[in-house]
Amino acid sequence: MRTYLLSLGAGLLVGVIYSLLNVRSPAPPAVALLGLLGMLLGEQIIPVGRQLLAGTALQLAWRQSQCTAHMFGALPGRQAQAGDDRAANATETRS
């Protein structure tokens, strides 16, 4: 329940900011996509910041926090390859 209330609160905050910027909702696609990118980047600030405060270099902090995988997900070629490997393993198990 807490997650739903926090999500509602974040949505209200964004709605107020949109109103202050005179952006109508739903936002134009470019504005919405930039907002989503900002959300993804914002999620990474705390984990990377903790690593940086611990004295880790930025590139290493980025890798240790697994930011690339979180922001960009599995790339299509890698995802398809992993699926093919699982299918091959399942076939071998049945034999």
HELIX and SHEET records of a PDB file:
HELIX    1   1 ARG A    2  LEU A   20  1                                  19    
HELIX    2   2 PRO A   29  LEU A   53  1                                  25    
HELIX    3   3 LEU A   58  GLN A   64  1                                   7    
HELIX    4   4 CYS A   67  PHE A   72  1                                   6    
HELIX    5   5 PRO A   76  ARG A   94  1                                  19    
END                                                                             
